[in-house]
Amino acid sequence: MGSDSTIKTMDERPIGVFDSGIGGLTVLKELALQFPQENFLYLGDTARLPYGSKSPQTIRKYCEQNIEHLKNQNVKAIIIACNSASAQFSEIQYAGLPIYNVIKPGSQRALEVTQNLRIGILGTRATIQSQAYTNTIQALNPNAQIFNQECPLFVPLAEEGWDNDPITNLIVFRYLSRLLEKNIDTLVMGCTHYPILKNSIARSTGSSVELVDSGEAIAAWLQEDFISQRLSPRVSETPRNIEIRTTDFSEHFSQLAVRILNPVRASSFGVVDI
């Protein structure tokens, strides 16, 4: 009886992850490290990036199309590894699948680590203007003080692979200086591209500010759902697959992806039309 019940709770299907481009690979890497048995299917909507400068209606439409595509690939859950998209898509269930976005896990994590309840948020224009983090954090703790900063140049810097460049350090400092004047002790990297620039960001903040990373926060949520059996794990002796798909071919993307995912290795790269 025990083995029958174990078989029923196994699920070999991959977990779907999508982002507008390369930033969501920071989330995929964390999930792949935390769940070494799981298969993953990553979709980078590189033909339509960036999402952060688009209207809420357009971002929502792109999300629905990405989810439909991943559902057709027979995934068992979908991670919206994009803050701009997460701000427009709050459902926890859609098209019969569990959906995870990065806003609430990141918000909860920020409240767990802050000591003075003064929290900075870095994000794209779409994320900051949606007030998604401010509303979520203050709903969890009305005493929290939130300070927002739009950083429209961060995504192109990350996509260009300029994560270790003097120009990047200058731009990061320019954006962060206003937040640091507010005596924040916690900073949410409210775009999955931003952990690519984490060294530059940490250089500007110093050790007194705790950086919150979406990938780490959402991995903790998945762990809870595996325990509660909202999700069923893959249990197999065979090697797992990590497939990377984009909506536009780019050798630059593939090279950057290998660098960002290291030491995780992708099984294959491909281009899809959604």
C-alpha positions in Angstrom: 0.0 0.0 0.0 2.9 2.4 0.9 4.5 1.9 -2.5 1.2 2.5 -4.4 0.7 5.8 -2.5 4.3 6.8 -3.3 3.8 6.1 -7.0 0.6 8.3 -7.0 2.5 11.3 -5.5 5.4 11.2 -8.0 5.3 13.7 -10.9 7.9 13.4 -13.6 6.7 16.5 -15.5 9.0 19.6 -15.6 8.5 22.8 -13.7 8.0 25.7 -16.1 9.8 29.0 -15.6 9.5 32.1 -17.7 10.9 35.6 -18.0 11.2 38.3 -20.6 14.8 37.4 -21.2 17.9 36.2 -19.3 17.1 37.5 -15.8 14.9 34.6 -14.9 17.9 32.3 -15.2 19.0 33.6 -11.8 15.8 32.0 -10.4 16.2 28.9 -12.5 19.7 28.4 -11.1 18.6 28.7 -7.5 15.7 26.2 -8.1 17.9 23.8 -9.9 20.4 23.8 -7.1 17.7 23.5 -4.4 15.8 20.7 -6.2 18.5 18.6 -8.0 16.0 15.8 -9.0 13.5 18.1 -10.8 13.2 18.7 -14.5 12.9 22.3 -15.6 11.7 24.0 -18.8 12.7 27.7 -19.1 11.1 30.1 -21.5 12.9 33.4 -22.2 10.6 35.7 -24.3 13.6 37.4 -25.9 11.7 38.5 -29.0 9.5 40.8 -26.9 11.8 42.0 -24.1 12.0 44.2 -22.1 8.6 43.8 -20.3 9.4 46.6 -17.8 8.7 49.4 -20.3 5.4 47.9 -21.6 1.8 48.7 -20.5 0.1 46.5 -17.9 -2.3 45.2 -20.5 0.5 44.1 -22.8 2.5 42.4 -20.0 -0.6 40.5 -18.9 -1.3 39.3 -22.5 2.3 38.1 -22.8 2.0 36.2 -19.5 -1.1 34.4 -20.6 0.6 33.4 -23.9 3.7 32.2 -22.1 1.6 30.2 -19.6 -0.5 28.6 -22.4 2.8 27.6 -24.2 4.3 26.0 -21.1 1.0 24.3 -20.3 1.1 22.7 -23.8 4.6 21.4 -22.9 3.0 19.5 -20.0 4.6 21.3 -17.1 3.3 20.6 -13.5 3.7 24.2 -12.2 4.8 27.6 -13.6 7.2 30.1 -12.0 6.8 33.7 -13.3 10.4 34.6 -12.9 9.9 38.2 -13.9 8.8 41.0 -11.5 7.2 43.1 -14.2 5.1 40.1 -15.2 4.4 39.1 -11.5 3.1 42.6 -10.8 0.3 42.0 -13.4 -0.4 38.3 -12.6 -1.4 37.6 -9.0 -3.3 34.3 -9.6 -2.0 31.3 -7.7 -3.8 28.9 -10.0 -4.4 29.4 -13.7 -5.3 27.1 -16.6 -5.4 24.2 -14.1 -1.8 24.7 -12.9 -0.2 26.1 -9.7 1.3 29.5 -10.5 4.1 31.2 -8.5 5.2 34.8 -8.9 8.1 36.5 -7.2 6.4 39.4 -5.5 5.0 37.8 -2.3 8.0 35.5 -1.6 10.3 38.5 -2.0 8.1 40.7 0.2 7.9 38.1 3.0 11.7 37.5 2.8 12.3 41.3 3.2 10.2 41.4 6.3 12.0 38.4 7.8 15.4 40.0 7.5 14.7 43.7 8.1 15.6 45.1 11.6 14.3 48.7 11.2 11.4 48.1 8.8 12.9 50.5 6.3 13.0 48.6 3.0 14.2 49.7 -0.4 12.8 48.3 -3.6 14.8 48.3 -6.9 12.7 47.6 -10.0 11.7 48.4 -13.6 9.3 51.2 -14.2 6.4 48.8 -14.7 7.1 47.1 -11.3 7.7 50.3 -9.4 4.7 52.0 -10.9 2.4 49.0 -10.1 3.3 49.5 -6.3 3.1 45.7 -6.1 5.9 45.4 -3.5 4.7 48.4 -1.5 1.2 47.1 -1.3 2.2 43.5 -0.5 4.7 44.4 2.2 2.4 46.9 3.9 -0.4 44.4 3.8 1.8 42.0 5.7 3.2 44.7 8.0 1.6 48.2 8.0 4.5 49.6 10.0 7.0 48.9 7.2 8.4 52.0 5.3 9.0 51.4 1.7 11.3 53.4 -0.6 11.1 52.7 -4.3 13.7 53.3 -7.1 13.2 52.7 -10.8 16.3 51.4 -12.5 15.6 51.2 -16.2 19.2 50.8 -17.2 19.9 47.7 -15.1 18.1 45.2 -17.5 20.1 46.3 -20.6 23.4 46.2 -18.6 22.5 42.6 -17.4 21.5 41.5 -20.9 24.7 42.9 -22.3 26.7 40.9 -19.8 28.3 44.0 -18.2 28.1 42.7 -14.7 31.7 43.5 -13.9 32.3 46.9 -15.6 33.2 50.3 -14.1 30.3 51.9 -16.0 27.9 49.5 -14.3 29.3 50.4 -10.9 28.8 54.1 -11.6 25.2 53.6 -12.8 24.3 51.4 -9.8 25.7 53.9 -7.4 23.7 56.7 -9.1 20.5 54.8 -8.7 21.2 53.6 -5.1 22.5 56.8 -3.6 18.9 58.2 -3.0 17.8 55.0 -1.3 20.9 54.8 1.0 20.1 58.3 2.3 16.8 56.8 3.7 18.7 54.5 6.2 17.3 51.3 4.7 18.7 48.1 6.1 17.1 45.8 3.4 17.0 46.1 -0.3 14.8 44.0 -2.6 16.3 43.3 -6.0 12.9 43.6 -7.6 13.8 42.3 -11.0 15.3 38.9 -11.7 17.9 40.5 -13.9 19.3 42.4 -10.9 21.1 39.5 -9.2 23.4 39.4 -12.2 24.5 42.8 -11.0 24.6 41.7 -7.4 28.4 42.4 -6.9 28.0 46.0 -8.1 24.9 46.5 -6.0 26.6 45.1 -2.9 29.6 47.3 -3.5 27.3 50.4 -3.3 25.2 49.2 -0.3 28.0 47.8 1.9 27.5 45.0 4.4 24.9 46.9 6.5 22.1 46.4 3.9 20.6 42.9 3.4 20.0 42.0 -0.3 16.8 40.0 -1.1 17.0 37.8 -4.1 13.8 36.5 -5.7 15.3 33.0 -6.5 16.1 32.2 -2.9 12.7 33.4 -1.7 10.7 31.4 -4.3 12.7 28.3 -3.7 11.6 28.4 0.0 8.0 28.6 -1.2 8.4 25.6 -3.5 10.0 23.6 -0.7 6.9 24.3 1.5 4.6 23.1 -1.3 6.5 19.9 -1.9 6.2 19.2 1.9 2.4 20.1 1.9 2.0 18.0 -1.3 0.5 20.9 -3.4 3.4 19.8 -5.7 4.6 16.2 -6.2 8.3 15.6 -6.6 10.1 13.8 -9.4 11.6 10.6 -8.1 13.8 8.9 -10.7 17.3 7.4 -11.1 17.6 8.9 -14.6 19.4 12.3 -15.0 17.1 15.3 -15.0 16.6 17.6 -18.0 16.9 21.4 -17.9 15.7 22.8 -21.3 16.2 26.4 -22.2 13.9 27.9 -24.9 13.7 31.4 -26.3 11.4 33.2 -28.7 14.3 34.6 -30.7 17.7 33.0 -31.5 20.7 34.7 -30.0 24.2 33.2 -29.6 24.9 35.9 -27.0 21.9 34.7 -24.9 23.3 31.1 -25.0 26.8 32.2 -23.9 25.4 34.4 -21.1 23.1 31.7 -20.0 25.9 29.2 -19.6 27.8 31.8 -17.5 24.8 32.7 -15.3 23.7 29.1 -14.7 27.2 27.8 -13.8 27.6 25.2 -12.1 24.1 24.1 -13.3 24.3 22.8 -16.9 21.5 23.1 -19.4 20.5 20.0 -21.3 19.5 21.8 -24.5 18.8 25.2 -26.0 16.1 25.9 -28.6 13.9 28.5 -30.2 10.0 28.4 -30.0 7.2 30.4 -31.6 4.4 31.3 -29.2 
